[in-house]
């Protein structure tokens, strides 16, 4: 049994005096502040979806400062089917990028369920916390959607590991759009989710229409049309086998073209001519997604 360790946060918020429960909170490695590492929080806005929650037994465990004081962690994702599904996805996503799976846990909060409408990827130690509320809302749109969100979060893990994105802006936009791109890549890969666009398109529309228009705020995730075009670009790159760093290089080569509307005439050596010819044949579509000329509904029906 692990040595008992009580952080001041556990003590502060723990009102249950049972020794058994205390032991159960304190043996949780995650019940401490993540002080040294980075944490990318999606900070999703709540949608109007009706959320249905399972009745979980209350536990005493403080998660960290990114979640409410009454939140707690466990490894049950809604039910056994979802738990098996999402842990299998967690391994598959990591394997597609030649990585080992990272710790994945669900955050619950019985007294403030809406506070778990978020997913967070942490750098040190590497872990992903998936909020119950966003999982439930995503699942209501289809089984593929929680997998997409997880792939986006794993994209942030790749950024931590490989010091990506290579492009920096004054907001989180390149980090977030690249994570959308990684999810698009994973969804298409035959060794990944192996989805058709018919399956993936509506999922992206749910997951990435959550973009924001606060283009100067530090947490800016890209506008909804930019998130669609980033996911679509990643989807196209999923036709090829790319390392995380090569994905980044390709993504930002075309990202510049797609987002700024400028077009580079000289293709750098590191870009594979086959990929270049293919992506350039899709560039007009990507621009139209980004500009909003292709509507959300048309986006869903773009086809492979
Ligand atoms: Zn993100």
Boltz pocket constraint, residues with backbone or C-beta under 6 A from the ligand:
constraints:
  - pocket:
      binder: B
      contacts: [[A, 40], [A, 41], [A, 42], [A, 152], [A, 153], [A, 156], [A, 175], [A, 176], [A, 179]]
      max_distance: 6.0
